[in-house]
Amino acid sequence: MVEVTLWGSLSAAAGGQSKLDIEAKDIRELFRKLAEQYPAFEPLIDRGIAVAIDGTIYRDTWSKELPPGAEIFLLPRLAGG
């Protein structure tokens, strides 16, 4: 189980909660379980969500493992290069 902090407007998709405990081993499973438990997340995931794990941002690395005890933030994806 990992604790995930939702940044900014993402908390609205989780009923106003800013932190969630989710049983997931990697980013792919995290997104799948978020969409199952909170259907409002699905369009946000389709648009793009960045995942910060211990300060490193991952955008399309869905196989990245979520280490136990890691600091994990979900952020709306920003455009740019």
C-alpha positions, 0 to 999 in steps of 0.5 A, a space after each residue: 500500500 502506498 500513500 498518494 498525495 493529490 496536487 491541485 485540482 486532482 483532489 476533486 476527482 477523489 471527492 475532495 480528498 488530498 491523500 489516498 492509500 492505494 494498494 499498487 506496485 507500479 504506476 500502471 496499477 495505481 492508475 487502474 485502481 484510481 479509475 476503478 475506485 474514483 471514476 472521475 479520474 479516468 478522463 484525467 488519466 487519459 489527458 495525462 497525469 504526472 507522478 512524482 516519486 521521491 522528487 523525480 517526475 515520471 510522465 509515461 513510465 507506467 511500469 515504474 515501481 512504487 517503493 514502499 514508504 516513497 513520497 508519491 504525488 500526482 500532478 496535472 500534466 503540464 505542457 512543455 518541452 
